[in-house]
Amino acid sequence: MVKETESGPVVITKNGKRCAALVHLGKDEDMETFILSHSPRFLELVDQASESARQKRGTPLNVLAKELPTPSRRKRNTTRK
């Protein structure tokens, strides 16, 4: 079945009704991102946070970025062994 997922999702049925699907995850795909993007609870939390930010007129990211200190550059160790 795993090989079959390379061409698209494989739908699993129980008593003739859809109950699950197998999905191919490529080598560059992140498991956590996949799981969260398919989690109704997580997506609901994202929607609630977005709505809350709109209602409270949240601070845009570009404004927050300007307020953050810039990372200091590391000094390179020029001593060779």
mmJSON file of the N, C-alpha and C atoms, coordinates in Angstrom:
{"data_MODEL":{"atom_site":{
"group_PDB":["ATOM","ATOM","ATOM","ATOM","ATOM","ATOM","ATOM","ATOM","ATOM","ATOM","ATOM","ATOM","ATOM","ATOM","ATOM","ATOM","ATOM","ATOM","ATOM","ATOM","ATOM","ATOM","ATOM","ATOM","ATOM","ATOM","ATOM","ATOM","ATOM","ATOM","ATOM","ATOM","ATOM","ATOM","ATOM","ATOM","ATOM","ATOM","ATOM","ATOM","ATOM","ATOM","ATOM","ATOM","ATOM","ATOM","ATOM","ATOM","ATOM","ATOM","ATOM","ATOM","ATOM","ATOM","ATOM","ATOM","ATOM","ATOM","ATOM","ATOM","ATOM","ATOM","ATOM","ATOM","ATOM","ATOM","ATOM","ATOM","ATOM","ATOM","ATOM","ATOM","ATOM","ATOM","ATOM","ATOM","ATOM","ATOM","ATOM","ATOM","ATOM","ATOM","ATOM","ATOM","ATOM","ATOM","ATOM","ATOM","ATOM","ATOM","ATOM","ATOM","ATOM","ATOM","ATOM","ATOM","ATOM","ATOM","ATOM","ATOM","ATOM","ATOM","ATOM","ATOM","ATOM","ATOM","ATOM","ATOM","ATOM","ATOM","ATOM","ATOM","ATOM","ATOM","ATOM","ATOM","ATOM","ATOM","ATOM","ATOM","ATOM","ATOM","ATOM","ATOM","ATOM","ATOM","ATOM","ATOM","ATOM","ATOM","ATOM","ATOM","ATOM","ATOM","ATOM","ATOM","ATOM","ATOM","ATOM","ATOM","ATOM","ATOM","ATOM","ATOM","ATOM","ATOM","ATOM","ATOM","ATOM","ATOM","ATOM","ATOM","ATOM","ATOM","ATOM","ATOM","ATOM","ATOM","ATOM","ATOM","ATOM","ATOM","ATOM","ATOM","ATOM","ATOM","ATOM","ATOM","ATOM","ATOM","ATOM","ATOM","ATOM","ATOM","ATOM","ATOM","ATOM","ATOM","ATOM","ATOM","ATOM","ATOM","ATOM","ATOM","ATOM","ATOM","ATOM","ATOM","ATOM","ATOM","ATOM","ATOM","ATOM","ATOM","ATOM","ATOM","ATOM","ATOM","ATOM","ATOM","ATOM","ATOM","ATOM","ATOM","ATOM","ATOM","ATOM","ATOM","ATOM","ATOM","ATOM","ATOM","ATOM","ATOM","ATOM","ATOM","ATOM","ATOM","ATOM","ATOM","ATOM","ATOM","ATOM","ATOM","ATOM","ATOM","ATOM","ATOM","ATOM","ATOM","ATOM","ATOM","ATOM","ATOM","ATOM","ATOM","ATOM","ATOM","ATOM","ATOM","ATOM","ATOM","ATOM"],
"id":[1,2,3,4,5,6,7,8,9,10,11,12,13,14,15,16,17,18,19,20,21,22,23,24,25,26,27,28,29,30,31,32,33,34,35,36,37,38,39,40,41,42,43,44,45,46,47,48,49,50,51,52,53,54,55,56,57,58,59,60,61,62,63,64,65,66,67,68,69,70,71,72,73,74,75,76,77,78,79,80,81,82,83,84,85,86,87,88,89,90,91,92,93,94,95,96,97,98,99,100,101,102,103,104,105,106,107,108,109,110,111,112,113,114,115,116,117,118,119,120,121,122,123,124,125,126,127,128,129,130,131,132,133,134,135,136,137,138,139,140,141,142,143,144,145,146,147,148,149,150,151,152,153,154,155,156,157,158,159,160,161,162,163,164,165,166,167,168,169,170,171,172,173,174,175,176,177,178,179,180,181,182,183,184,185,186,187,188,189,190,191,192,193,194,195,196,197,198,199,200,201,202,203,204,205,206,207,208,209,210,211,212,213,214,215,216,217,218,219,220,221,222,223,224,225,226,227,228,229,230,231,232,233,234,235,236,237,238,239,240,241,242,243],
"type_symbol":["N","C","C","N","C","C","N","C","C","N","C","C","N","C","C","N","C","C","N","C","C","N","C","C","N","C","C","N","C","C","N","C","C","N","C","C","N","C","C","N","C","C","N","C","C","N","C","C","N","C","C","N","C","C","N","C","C","N","C","C","N","C","C","N","C","C","N","C","C","N","C","C","N","C","C","N","C","C","N","C","C","N","C","C","N","C","C","N","C","C","N","C","C","N","C","C","N","C","C","N","C","C","N","C","C","N","C","C","N","C","C","N","C","C","N","C","C","N","C","C","N","C","C","N","C","C","N","C","C","N","C","C","N","C","C","N","C","C","N","C","C","N","C","C","N","C","C","N","C","C","N","C","C","N","C","C","N","C","C","N","C","C","N","C","C","N","C","C","N","C","C","N","C","C","N","C","C","N","C","C","N","C","C","N","C","C","N","C","C","N","C","C","N","C","C","N","C","C","N","C","C","N","C","C","N","C","C","N","C","C","N","C","C","N","C","C","N","C","C","N","C","C","N","C","C","N","C","C","N","C","C","N","C","C","N","C","C","N","C","C","N","C","C"],
"label_atom_id":["N","CA","C","N","CA","C","N","CA","C","N","CA","C","N","CA","C","N","CA","C","N","CA","C","N","CA","C","N","CA","C","N","CA","C","N","CA","C","N","CA","C","N","CA","C","N","CA","C","N","CA","C","N","CA","C","N","CA","C","N","CA","C","N","CA","C","N","CA","C","N","CA","C","N","CA","C","N","CA","C","N","CA","C","N","CA","C","N","CA","C","N","CA","C","N","CA","C","N","CA","C","N","CA","C","N","CA","C","N","CA","C","N","CA","C","N","CA","C","N","CA","C","N","CA","C","N","CA","C","N","CA","C","N","CA","C","N","CA","C","N","CA","C","N","CA","C","N","CA","C","N","CA","C","N","CA","C","N","CA","C","N","CA","C","N","CA","C","N","CA","C","N","CA","C","N","CA","C","N","CA","C","N","CA","C","N","CA","C","N","CA","C","N","CA","C","N","CA","C","N","CA","C","N","CA","C","N","CA","C","N","CA","C","N","CA","C","N","CA","C","N","CA","C","N","CA","C","N","CA","C","N","CA","C","N","CA","C","N","CA","C","N","CA","C","N","CA","C","N","CA","C","N","CA","C","N","CA","C","N","CA","C","N","CA","C","N","CA","C","N","CA","C","N","CA","C","N","CA","C","N","CA","C"],
"label_alt_id":[null,null,null,null,null,null,null,null,null,null,null,null,null,null,null,null,null,null,null,null,null,null,null,null,null,null,null,null,null,null,null,null,null,null,null,null,null,null,null,null,null,null,null,null,null,null,null,null,null,null,null,null,null,null,null,null,null,null,null,null,null,null,null,null,null,null,null,null,null,null,null,null,null,null,null,null,null,null,null,null,null,null,null,null,null,null,null,null,null,null,null,null,null,null,null,null,null,null,null,null,null,null,null,null,null,null,null,null,null,null,null,null,null,null,null,null,null,null,null,null,null,null,null,null,null,null,null,null,null,null,null,null,null,null,null,null,null,null,null,null,null,null,null,null,null,null,null,null,null,null,null,null,null,null,null,null,null,null,null,null,null,null,null,null,null,null,null,null,null,null,null,null,null,null,null,null,null,null,null,null,null,null,null,null,null,null,null,null,null,null,null,null,null,null,null,null,null,null,null,null,null,null,null,null,null,null,null,null,null,null,null,null,null,null,null,null,null,null,null,null,null,null,null,null,null,null,null,null,null,null,null,null,null,null,null,null,null,null,null,null,null,null,null],
"label_comp_id":["MET","MET","MET","VAL","VAL","VAL","LYS","LYS","LYS","GLU","GLU","GLU","THR","THR","THR","GLU","GLU","GLU","SER","SER","SER","GLY","GLY","GLY","PRO","PRO","PRO","VAL","VAL","VAL","VAL","VAL","VAL","ILE","ILE","ILE","THR","THR","THR","LYS","LYS","LYS","ASN","ASN","ASN","GLY","GLY","GLY","LYS","LYS","LYS","ARG","ARG","ARG","CYS","CYS","CYS","ALA","ALA","ALA","ALA","ALA","ALA","LEU","LEU","LEU","VAL","VAL","VAL","HIS","HIS","HIS","LEU","LEU","LEU","GLY","GLY","GLY","LYS","LYS","LYS","ASP","ASP","ASP","GLU","GLU","GLU","ASP","ASP","ASP","MET","MET","MET","GLU","GLU","GLU","THR","THR","THR","PHE","PHE","PHE","ILE","ILE","ILE","LEU","LEU","LEU","SER","SER","SER","HIS","HIS","HIS","SER","SER","SER","PRO","PRO","PRO","ARG","ARG","ARG","PHE","PHE","PHE","LEU","LEU","LEU","GLU","GLU","GLU","LEU","LEU","LEU","VAL","VAL","VAL","ASP","ASP","ASP","GLN","GLN","GLN","ALA","ALA","ALA","SER","SER","SER","GLU","GLU","GLU","SER","SER","SER","ALA","ALA","ALA","ARG","ARG","ARG","GLN","GLN","GLN","LYS","LYS","LYS","ARG","ARG","ARG","GLY","GLY","GLY","THR","THR","THR","PRO","PRO","PRO","LEU","LEU","LEU","ASN","ASN","ASN","VAL","VAL","VAL","LEU","LEU","LEU","ALA","ALA","ALA","LYS","LYS","LYS","GLU","GLU","GLU","LEU","LEU","LEU","PRO","PRO","PRO","THR","THR","THR","PRO","PRO","PRO","SER","SER","SER","ARG","ARG","ARG","ARG","ARG","ARG","LYS","LYS","LYS","ARG","ARG","ARG","ASN","ASN","ASN","THR","THR","THR","THR","THR","THR","ARG","ARG","ARG","LYS","LYS","LYS"],
"label_asym_id":["A","A","A","A","A","A","A","A","A","A","A","A","A","A","A","A","A","A","A","A","A","A","A","A","A","A","A","A","A","A","A","A","A","A","A","A","A","A","A","A","A","A","A","A","A","A","A","A","A","A","A","A","A","A","A","A","A","A","A","A","A","A","A","A","A","A","A","A","A","A","A","A","A","A","A","A","A","A","A","A","A","A","A","A","A","A","A","A","A","A","A","A","A","A","A","A","A","A","A","A","A","A","A","A","A","A","A","A","A","A","A","A","A","A","A","A","A","A","A","A","A","A","A","A","A","A","A","A","A","A","A","A","A","A","A","A","A","A","A","A","A","A","A","A","A","A","A","A","A","A","A","A","A","A","A","A","A","A","A","A","A","A","A","A","A","A","A","A","A","A","A","A","A","A","A","A","A","A","A","A","A","A","A","A","A","A","A","A","A","A","A","A","A","A","A","A","A","A","A","A","A","A","A","A","A","A","A","A","A","A","A","A","A","A","A","A","A","A","A","A","A","A","A","A","A","A","A","A","A","A","A","A","A","A","A","A","A","A","A","A","A","A","A"],
"label_entity_id":["1","1","1","1","1","1","1","1","1","1","1","1","1","1","1","1","1","1","1","1","1","1","1","1","1","1","1","1","1","1","1","1","1","1","1","1","1","1","1","1","1","1","1","1","1","1","1","1","1","1","1","1","1","1","1","1","1","1","1","1","1","1","1","1","1","1","1","1","1","1","1","1","1","1","1","1","1","1","1","1","1","1","1","1","1","1","1","1","1","1","1","1","1","1","1","1","1","1","1","1","1","1","1","1","1","1","1","1","1","1","1","1","1","1","1","1","1","1","1","1","1","1","1","1","1","1","1","1","1","1","1","1","1","1","1","1","1","1","1","1","1","1","1","1","1","1","1","1","1","1","1","1","1","1","1","1","1","1","1","1","1","1","1","1","1","1","1","1","1","1","1","1","1","1","1","1","1","1","1","1","1","1","1","1","1","1","1","1","1","1","1","1","1","1","1","1","1","1","1","1","1","1","1","1","1","1","1","1","1","1","1","1","1","1","1","1","1","1","1","1","1","1","1","1","1","1","1","1","1","1","1","1","1","1","1","1","1","1","1","1","1","1","1"],
"label_seq_id":[1,1,1,2,2,2,3,3,3,4,4,4,5,5,5,6,6,6,7,7,7,8,8,8,9,9,9,10,10,10,11,11,11,12,12,12,13,13,13,14,14,14,15,15,15,16,16,16,17,17,17,18,18,18,19,19,19,20,20,20,21,21,21,22,22,22,23,23,23,24,24,24,25,25,25,26,26,26,27,27,27,28,28,28,29,29,29,30,30,30,31,31,31,32,32,32,33,33,33,34,34,34,35,35,35,36,36,36,37,37,37,38,38,38,39,39,39,40,40,40,41,41,41,42,42,42,43,43,43,44,44,44,45,45,45,46,46,46,47,47,47,48,48,48,49,49,49,50,50,50,51,51,51,52,52,52,53,53,53,54,54,54,55,55,55,56,56,56,57,57,57,58,58,58,59,59,59,60,60,60,61,61,61,62,62,62,63,63,63,64,64,64,65,65,65,66,66,66,67,67,67,68,68,68,69,69,69,70,70,70,71,71,71,72,72,72,73,73,73,74,74,74,75,75,75,76,76,76,77,77,77,78,78,78,79,79,79,80,80,80,81,81,81],
"pdbx_PDB_ins_code":[null,null,null,null,null,null,null,null,null,null,null,null,null,null,null,null,null,null,null,null,null,null,null,null,null,null,null,null,null,null,null,null,null,null,null,null,null,null,null,null,null,null,null,null,null,null,null,null,null,null,null,null,null,null,null,null,null,null,null,null,null,null,null,null,null,null,null,null,null,null,null,null,null,null,null,null,null,null,null,null,null,null,null,null,null,null,null,null,null,null,null,null,null,null,null,null,null,null,null,null,null,null,null,null,null,null,null,null,null,null,null,null,null,null,null,null,null,null,null,null,null,null,null,null,null,null,null,null,null,null,null,null,null,null,null,null,null,null,null,null,null,null,null,null,null,null,null,null,null,null,null,null,null,null,null,null,null,null,null,null,null,null,null,null,null,null,null,null,null,null,null,null,null,null,null,null,null,null,null,null,null,null,null,null,null,null,null,null,null,null,null,null,null,null,null,null,null,null,null,null,null,null,null,null,null,null,null,null,null,null,null,null,null,null,null,null,null,null,null,null,null,null,null,null,null,null,null,null,null,null,null,null,null,null,null,null,null,null,null,null,null,null,null],
"Cartn_x":[0.814,0.0,0.85,1.993,2.843,3.244,3.606,3.997,2.849,1.63,0.464,0.242,0.722,0.506,1.329,2.327,3.154,2.365,1.272,0.454,-0.779,-0.971,-2.105,-2.543,-3.437,-3.905,-4.605,-4.44,-5.12,-6.205,-7.445,-8.583,-8.867,-9.004,-9.306,-10.77,-11.446,-12.863,-13.119,-14.204,-14.659,-16.147,-16.513,-17.907,-18.399,-17.495,-17.867,-17.884,-17.518,-17.52,-16.093,-15.78,-14.442,-14.174,-12.988,-12.662,-11.244,-10.385,-9.008,-8.385,-7.212,-6.47,-4.983,-4.262,-2.806,-2.289,-1.355,-0.831,0.683,1.226,2.68,3.333,4.351,5.134,6.5,6.806,8.092,9.238,10.441,11.611,11.82,11.284,11.442,10.277,9.281,8.115,8.319,7.873,8.009,6.76,6.947,5.832,4.983,5.639,4.905,4.035,4.574,3.804,2.599,2.805,1.705,0.605,1.003,0.017,-0.749,-0.037,-0.715,-1.64,-1.22,-2.052,-3.32,-3.396,-4.595,-5.328,-4.962,-5.58,-6.684,-7.95,-9.044,-8.868,-8.399,-8.215,-7.154,-6.025,-4.962,-5.434,-6.113,-6.609,-7.634,-8.436,-9.394,-8.656,-7.59,-6.798,-6.159,-5.665,-5.08,-6.141,-7.324,-8.421,-8.817,-8.893,-9.247,-8.199,-6.933,-5.854,-5.879,-6.136,-6.207,-7.371,-8.512,-9.686,-9.443,-8.841,-8.521,-7.583,-6.586,-5.636,-6.347,-7.277,-8.033,-8.894,-9.582,-10.474,-9.71,-8.57,-7.779,-6.754,-6.836,-5.882,-4.452,-4.138,-2.81,-1.698,-0.506,0.656,1.162,1.284,1.792,3.215,3.538,4.838,5.984,5.806,6.894,7.189,6.175,6.388,7.136,6.734,7.424,8.879,9.121,10.485,11.405,10.877,11.69,12.046,11.214,11.452,12.437,12.664,13.568,15.02,15.878,17.295,17.856,18.796,19.403,20.424,20.52,21.472,22.902,23.704,25.101,25.883,26.843,27.668,28.656,28.844,29.831,31.224,32.123,33.512,34.083,34.732,35.329,36.644,36.878,38.123,39.158,40.102,41.076,42.355,42.407,43.574,43.537,44.602,44.672,45.54,45.184,45.932,46.908],
"Cartn_y":[-1.209,0.0,1.262,1.224,2.412,2.87,1.953,2.29,2.988,2.561,3.147,4.602,5.025,6.405,7.41,6.935,7.844,8.517,7.9,8.499,9.221,9.198,9.892,9.172,9.805,9.188,7.853,6.935,5.643,5.69,5.57,5.639,4.241,4.162,2.894,2.921,1.831,1.765,0.692,0.875,-0.117,-0.307,-1.506,-1.8,-0.908,-0.631,0.159,1.666,2.137,3.581,4.055,5.232,5.786,6.011,5.616,5.809,6.331,6.219,6.693,6.835,7.48,7.608,7.528,6.882,6.852,7.888,8.719,9.795,9.676,9.837,9.774,11.056,10.91,12.051,11.966,12.979,12.997,13.207,12.98,13.105,14.533,15.523,16.919,17.43,16.597,17.024,16.778,17.734,17.663,17.016,15.973,15.234,16.147,16.946,17.814,18.818,19.409,20.361,19.673,18.472,17.724,17.455,16.982,16.638,17.874,18.962,20.184,20.758,20.685,21.254,20.443,19.248,18.418,18.237,19.039,18.933,19.975,19.551,20.513,21.393,20.837,21.606,22.692,22.337,23.312,24.417,24.037,25.037,25.967,25.425,26.239,27.247,26.814,27.721,28.832,28.499,29.505,30.519,30.041,30.941,31.851,31.295,32.098,33.169,32.807,33.768,34.872,34.51,35.506,36.469,35.923,36.757,37.673,37.152,37.951,39.097,38.817,39.858,40.926,40.507,41.482,42.369,41.769,42.53,43.479,43.025,43.85,44.696,44.652,45.373,45.032,43.773,43.27,44.016,43.877,44.534,43.738,44.382,43.675,43.166,42.064,41.437,42.366,43.143,44.032,45.107,45.517,46.485,45.812,44.599,43.866,43.603,43.272,42.964,44.16,45.357,46.568,46.817,46.329,46.543,45.539,44.433,43.407,43.814,43.491,43.79,42.907,43.449,42.645,41.705,40.505,39.553,40.054,39.918,40.347,39.307,39.765,38.831,38.155,36.892,36.147,36.509,36.606,36.826,35.493,35.508,34.28,34.032,32.802,32.411,32.289,33.226,33.243,32.497,31.976,31.221,29.838,29.485,28.145,27.259,26.012,25.035,24.293],
"Cartn_z":[0.0,0.0,0.0,0.677,0.754,-0.641,-1.514,-2.886,-3.618,-3.358,-4.023,-3.624,-2.449,-1.999,-2.793,-3.532,-4.318,-5.43,-5.879,-6.936,-6.39,-5.085,-4.471,-3.208,-2.44,-1.192,-1.44,-0.498,-0.551,0.526,0.095,1.016,1.555,2.864,3.528,3.948,3.695,4.039,5.087,5.801,6.774,6.509,6.18,5.827,4.696,3.75,2.578,2.8,3.998,4.286,4.535,4.007,4.208,5.693,6.154,7.57,7.781,6.771,6.91,5.53,5.513,4.261,4.55,3.655,3.718,2.73,3.194,2.356,2.3,1.119,0.936,1.447,2.26,2.715,2.042,1.261,0.573,1.541,1.055,1.928,2.416,1.718,2.121,2.957,3.186,3.956,5.442,6.232,7.679,8.27,9.066,9.663,10.557,11.379,12.299,11.544,10.492,9.68,9.06,8.539,7.938,8.961,10.128,11.16,11.617,11.884,12.347,11.274,10.021,8.951,8.706,9.28,9.15,10.478,11.47,12.792,12.934,12.996,13.149,14.394,15.482,16.719,16.544,15.923,15.702,14.764,13.676,12.726,13.384,14.288,15.038,15.923,16.579,17.415,16.586,15.397,14.505,14.092,13.737,13.357,14.518,15.72,16.891,17.161,17.039,17.269,16.22,14.977,13.907,14.133,14.493,14.753,15.948,16.993,18.176,17.812,16.996,16.573,15.753,14.885,14.082,14.974,15.929,16.807,17.713,18.184,19.101,18.362,17.056,16.216,16.612,16.466,16.824,16.1,16.579,16.0,14.801,13.647,12.463,12.688,12.057,12.221,11.831,10.756,10.325,11.376,12.147,13.222,14.378,14.729,15.79,15.425,14.172,13.731,13.905,13.683,13.841,15.304,16.214,17.642,18.226,17.544,18.06,17.827,18.787,18.572,17.466,16.719,15.662,16.29,15.765,16.348,16.161,17.192,17.078,16.307,15.568,14.805,15.727,15.477,16.251,15.757,16.697,16.313,15.864,14.755,14.253,14.961,15.256,15.859,14.739,14.712,13.633,13.991,15.208,15.646,15.043,14.359,13.77,14.616,14.649,15.444,14.587],
"occupancy":[1.0,1.0,1.0,1.0,1.0,1.0,1.0,1.0,1.0,1.0,1.0,1.0,1.0,1.0,1.0,1.0,1.0,1.0,1.0,1.0,1.0,1.0,1.0,1.0,1.0,1.0,1.0,1.0,1.0,1.0,1.0,1.0,1.0,1.0,1.0,1.0,1.0,1.0,1.0,1.0,1.0,1.0,1.0,1.0,1.0,1.0,1.0,1.0,1.0,1.0,1.0,1.0,1.0,1.0,1.0,1.0,1.0,1.0,1.0,1.0,1.0,1.0,1.0,1.0,1.0,1.0,1.0,1.0,1.0,1.0,1.0,1.0,1.0,1.0,1.0,1.0,1.0,1.0,1.0,1.0,1.0,1.0,1.0,1.0,1.0,1.0,1.0,1.0,1.0,1.0,1.0,1.0,1.0,1.0,1.0,1.0,1.0,1.0,1.0,1.0,1.0,1.0,1.0,1.0,1.0,1.0,1.0,1.0,1.0,1.0,1.0,1.0,1.0,1.0,1.0,1.0,1.0,1.0,1.0,1.0,1.0,1.0,1.0,1.0,1.0,1.0,1.0,1.0,1.0,1.0,1.0,1.0,1.0,1.0,1.0,1.0,1.0,1.0,1.0,1.0,1.0,1.0,1.0,1.0,1.0,1.0,1.0,1.0,1.0,1.0,1.0,1.0,1.0,1.0,1.0,1.0,1.0,1.0,1.0,1.0,1.0,1.0,1.0,1.0,1.0,1.0,1.0,1.0,1.0,1.0,1.0,1.0,1.0,1.0,1.0,1.0,1.0,1.0,1.0,1.0,1.0,1.0,1.0,1.0,1.0,1.0,1.0,1.0,1.0,1.0,1.0,1.0,1.0,1.0,1.0,1.0,1.0,1.0,1.0,1.0,1.0,1.0,1.0,1.0,1.0,1.0,1.0,1.0,1.0,1.0,1.0,1.0,1.0,1.0,1.0,1.0,1.0,1.0,1.0,1.0,1.0,1.0,1.0,1.0,1.0,1.0,1.0,1.0,1.0,1.0,1.0,1.0,1.0,1.0,1.0,1.0,1.0,1.0,1.0,1.0,1.0,1.0,1.0],
"B_iso_or_equiv":[0.0,0.0,0.0,0.0,0.0,0.0,0.0,0.0,0.0,0.0,0.0,0.0,0.0,0.0,0.0,0.0,0.0,0.0,0.0,0.0,0.0,0.0,0.0,0.0,0.0,0.0,0.0,0.0,0.0,0.0,0.0,0.0,0.0,0.0,0.0,0.0,0.0,0.0,0.0,0.0,0.0,0.0,0.0,0.0,0.0,0.0,0.0,0.0,0.0,0.0,0.0,0.0,0.0,0.0,0.0,0.0,0.0,0.0,0.0,0.0,0.0,0.0,0.0,0.0,0.0,0.0,0.0,0.0,0.0,0.0,0.0,0.0,0.0,0.0,0.0,0.0,0.0,0.0,0.0,0.0,0.0,0.0,0.0,0.0,0.0,0.0,0.0,0.0,0.0,0.0,0.0,0.0,0.0,0.0,0.0,0.0,0.0,0.0,0.0,0.0,0.0,0.0,0.0,0.0,0.0,0.0,0.0,0.0,0.0,0.0,0.0,0.0,0.0,0.0,0.0,0.0,0.0,0.0,0.0,0.0,0.0,0.0,0.0,0.0,0.0,0.0,0.0,0.0,0.0,0.0,0.0,0.0,0.0,0.0,0.0,0.0,0.0,0.0,0.0,0.0,0.0,0.0,0.0,0.0,0.0,0.0,0.0,0.0,0.0,0.0,0.0,0.0,0.0,0.0,0.0,0.0,0.0,0.0,0.0,0.0,0.0,0.0,0.0,0.0,0.0,0.0,0.0,0.0,0.0,0.0,0.0,0.0,0.0,0.0,0.0,0.0,0.0,0.0,0.0,0.0,0.0,0.0,0.0,0.0,0.0,0.0,0.0,0.0,0.0,0.0,0.0,0.0,0.0,0.0,0.0,0.0,0.0,0.0,0.0,0.0,0.0,0.0,0.0,0.0,0.0,0.0,0.0,0.0,0.0,0.0,0.0,0.0,0.0,0.0,0.0,0.0,0.0,0.0,0.0,0.0,0.0,0.0,0.0,0.0,0.0,0.0,0.0,0.0,0.0,0.0,0.0,0.0,0.0,0.0,0.0,0.0,0.0,0.0,0.0,0.0,0.0,0.0,0.0],
"pdbx_formal_charge":[null,null,null,null,null,null,null,null,null,null,null,null,null,null,null,null,null,null,null,null,null,null,null,null,null,null,null,null,null,null,null,null,null,null,null,null,null,null,null,null,null,null,null,null,null,null,null,null,null,null,null,null,null,null,null,null,null,null,null,null,null,null,null,null,null,null,null,null,null,null,null,null,null,null,null,null,null,null,null,null,null,null,null,null,null,null,null,null,null,null,null,null,null,null,null,null,null,null,null,null,null,null,null,null,null,null,null,null,null,null,null,null,null,null,null,null,null,null,null,null,null,null,null,null,null,null,null,null,null,null,null,null,null,null,null,null,null,null,null,null,null,null,null,null,null,null,null,null,null,null,null,null,null,null,null,null,null,null,null,null,null,null,null,null,null,null,null,null,null,null,null,null,null,null,null,null,null,null,null,null,null,null,null,null,null,null,null,null,null,null,null,null,null,null,null,null,null,null,null,null,null,null,null,null,null,null,null,null,null,null,null,null,null,null,null,null,null,null,null,null,null,null,null,null,null,null,null,null,null,null,null,null,null,null,null,null,null,null,null,null,null,null,null],
"auth_seq_id":[1,1,1,2,2,2,3,3,3,4,4,4,5,5,5,6,6,6,7,7,7,8,8,8,9,9,9,10,10,10,11,11,11,12,12,12,13,13,13,14,14,14,15,15,15,16,16,16,17,17,17,18,18,18,19,19,19,20,20,20,21,21,21,22,22,22,23,23,23,24,24,24,25,25,25,26,26,26,27,27,27,28,28,28,29,29,29,30,30,30,31,31,31,32,32,32,33,33,33,34,34,34,35,35,35,36,36,36,37,37,37,38,38,38,39,39,39,40,40,40,41,41,41,42,42,42,43,43,43,44,44,44,45,45,45,46,46,46,47,47,47,48,48,48,49,49,49,50,50,50,51,51,51,52,52,52,53,53,53,54,54,54,55,55,55,56,56,56,57,57,57,58,58,58,59,59,59,60,60,60,61,61,61,62,62,62,63,63,63,64,64,64,65,65,65,66,66,66,67,67,67,68,68,68,69,69,69,70,70,70,71,71,71,72,72,72,73,73,73,74,74,74,75,75,75,76,76,76,77,77,77,78,78,78,79,79,79,80,80,80,81,81,81],
"auth_comp_id":["MET","MET","MET","VAL","VAL","VAL","LYS","LYS","LYS","GLU","GLU","GLU","THR","THR","THR","GLU","GLU","GLU","SER","SER","SER","GLY","GLY","GLY","PRO","PRO","PRO","VAL","VAL","VAL","VAL","VAL","VAL","ILE","ILE","ILE","THR","THR","THR","LYS","LYS","LYS","ASN","ASN","ASN","GLY","GLY","GLY","LYS","LYS","LYS","ARG","ARG","ARG","CYS","CYS","CYS","ALA","ALA","ALA","ALA","ALA","ALA","LEU","LEU","LEU","VAL","VAL","VAL","HIS","HIS","HIS","LEU","LEU","LEU","GLY","GLY","GLY","LYS","LYS","LYS","ASP","ASP","ASP","GLU","GLU","GLU","ASP","ASP","ASP","MET","MET","MET","GLU","GLU","GLU","THR","THR","THR","PHE","PHE","PHE","ILE","ILE","ILE","LEU","LEU","LEU","SER","SER","SER","HIS","HIS","HIS","SER","SER","SER","PRO","PRO","PRO","ARG","ARG","ARG","PHE","PHE","PHE","LEU","LEU","LEU","GLU","GLU","GLU","LEU","LEU","LEU","VAL","VAL","VAL","ASP","ASP","ASP","GLN","GLN","GLN","ALA","ALA","ALA","SER","SER","SER","GLU","GLU","GLU","SER","SER","SER","ALA","ALA","ALA","ARG","ARG","ARG","GLN","GLN","GLN","LYS","LYS","LYS","ARG","ARG","ARG","GLY","GLY","GLY","THR","THR","THR","PRO","PRO","PRO","LEU","LEU","LEU","ASN","ASN","ASN","VAL","VAL","VAL","LEU","LEU","LEU","ALA","ALA","ALA","LYS","LYS","LYS","GLU","GLU","GLU","LEU","LEU","LEU","PRO","PRO","PRO","THR","THR","THR","PRO","PRO","PRO","SER","SER","SER","ARG","ARG","ARG","ARG","ARG","ARG","LYS","LYS","LYS","ARG","ARG","ARG","ASN","ASN","ASN","THR","THR","THR","THR","THR","THR","ARG","ARG","ARG","LYS","LYS","LYS"],
"auth_asym_id":["A","A","A","A","A","A","A","A","A","A","A","A","A","A","A","A","A","A","A","A","A","A","A","A","A","A","A","A","A","A","A","A","A","A","A","A","A","A","A","A","A","A","A","A","A","A","A","A","A","A","A","A","A","A","A","A","A","A","A","A","A","A","A","A","A","A","A","A","A","A","A","A","A","A","A","A","A","A","A","A","A","A","A","A","A","A","A","A","A","A","A","A","A","A","A","A","A","A","A","A","A","A","A","A","A","A","A","A","A","A","A","A","A","A","A","A","A","A","A","A","A","A","A","A","A","A","A","A","A","A","A","A","A","A","A","A","A","A","A","A","A","A","A","A","A","A","A","A","A","A","A","A","A","A","A","A","A","A","A","A","A","A","A","A","A","A","A","A","A","A","A","A","A","A","A","A","A","A","A","A","A","A","A","A","A","A","A","A","A","A","A","A","A","A","A","A","A","A","A","A","A","A","A","A","A","A","A","A","A","A","A","A","A","A","A","A","A","A","A","A","A","A","A","A","A","A","A","A","A","A","A","A","A","A","A","A","A","A","A","A","A","A","A"],
"auth_atom_id":["N","CA","C","N","CA","C","N","CA","C","N","CA","C","N","CA","C","N","CA","C","N","CA","C","N","CA","C","N","CA","C","N","CA","C","N","CA","C","N","CA","C","N","CA","C","N","CA","C","N","CA","C","N","CA","C","N","CA","C","N","CA","C","N","CA","C","N","CA","C","N","CA","C","N","CA","C","N","CA","C","N","CA","C","N","CA","C","N","CA","C","N","CA","C","N","CA","C","N","CA","C","N","CA","C","N","CA","C","N","CA","C","N","CA","C","N","CA","C","N","CA","C","N","CA","C","N","CA","C","N","CA","C","N","CA","C","N","CA","C","N","CA","C","N","CA","C","N","CA","C","N","CA","C","N","CA","C","N","CA","C","N","CA","C","N","CA","C","N","CA","C","N","CA","C","N","CA","C","N","CA","C","N","CA","C","N","CA","C","N","CA","C","N","CA","C","N","CA","C","N","CA","C","N","CA","C","N","CA","C","N","CA","C","N","CA","C","N","CA","C","N","CA","C","N","CA","C","N","CA","C","N","CA","C","N","CA","C","N","CA","C","N","CA","C","N","CA","C","N","CA","C","N","CA","C","N","CA","C","N","CA","C","N","CA","C","N","CA","C","N","CA","C","N","CA","C","N","CA","C","N","CA","C"],
"pdbx_PDB_model_num":[1,1,1,1,1,1,1,1,1,1,1,1,1,1,1,1,1,1,1,1,1,1,1,1,1,1,1,1,1,1,1,1,1,1,1,1,1,1,1,1,1,1,1,1,1,1,1,1,1,1,1,1,1,1,1,1,1,1,1,1,1,1,1,1,1,1,1,1,1,1,1,1,1,1,1,1,1,1,1,1,1,1,1,1,1,1,1,1,1,1,1,1,1,1,1,1,1,1,1,1,1,1,1,1,1,1,1,1,1,1,1,1,1,1,1,1,1,1,1,1,1,1,1,1,1,1,1,1,1,1,1,1,1,1,1,1,1,1,1,1,1,1,1,1,1,1,1,1,1,1,1,1,1,1,1,1,1,1,1,1,1,1,1,1,1,1,1,1,1,1,1,1,1,1,1,1,1,1,1,1,1,1,1,1,1,1,1,1,1,1,1,1,1,1,1,1,1,1,1,1,1,1,1,1,1,1,1,1,1,1,1,1,1,1,1,1,1,1,1,1,1,1,1,1,1,1,1,1,1,1,1,1,1,1,1,1,1,1,1,1,1,1,1]
}}}
